């Protein structure tokens, strides 16, 4: 097959890996909006994977909420390209990509599959009602909607997406990069807790800081937010730093800012325990990557975590915003090296057996083949 992946906003860090996996038996082209004058219109994203940067709007980075005025230009660019070189199936990632893919494929007879990653109901952005209506329309128009977990499947059904059109395929993790053995970030003698994710109020970092007071002697390393050099300009960082000072743990908290995705394995392998505490976890990717590195995970009992983290076996699940529960579980893990090792081995085994890119790629291909067969019978 020729698989067209549409990522209107930006190419997510995990996209090249799954695209490369799909390219082992298929042709893959990623289509994204041109967001820099330096971007060539066509290039190579990964071995066997081409990328096309479609001009639409200013050639600079825009937030996803700023793409709507340019979606028609983006979809027109897609239709022009697909009219000349027709893909066999389209996979749109995000709601803006879905709008563009559906418009761009109009009249071409190409089946469209859709992954939302995050639904509008989980965001605090402007006009959530309008976005939800658009997501509902996309979900009903797409030939298949790919949910990342069972919880998202239920939400899609409540939105009105027909159950028969939903396939559950979780996000995949590169188990060759994220593995038990390999280099790790330097560290001292303190037990290390790592939190990676958004710094905003729904990201869970505040819960990790509050819990640290109940874990004497441990250090907390927080990755996320803007780059280190501009952290002081970020209101979420300033709020967290003030919170750490108020709780009395500022001397045991390190803020790394945003780190490159290729550095994540080193960071995760340096941890004794990884905490992933977002209030909603559409993909739960941090938890998966930590599990693949053989590190026990304490995660919020939400979204994809409910599928990936086996409570008491590969880590622990706790309700969001419960620092006392988090502190208790962290003390349990840090205080029992034998159990910590067992949790880590079980986590790595689960990540490799259920969430490897090879398996996820196979499941995606089955969805693509199914929608092509249904289109051919229509």
TAHUDA-V638757 format. One record per helix or strand of 3 or more residues. SS is the DSSP state (A for helix, B for strand). FROM is the first residue (numbers start at 1). LEN is the number of residues. If there is no record, write none. Layout:
# TAHUDA-V638757
SS&FROM&LEN, SS&FROM&LEN
This chain:
# TAHUDA-V638757
B&2&6, A&15&8, B&27&7, B&42&5, B&49&6, A&64&3, A&68&17, B&89&5, A&95&10, B&111&5, A&120&3, A&128&14, B&144&4, A&150&10, A&163&3, B&166&3, B&192&5, A&205&8, B&219&5, A&228&6, A&235&13, A&250&3, B&253&5, A&261&9, B&273&4, A&285&8, B&297&4, A&305&4, B&315&4, A&323&13, A&337&18, A&357&21
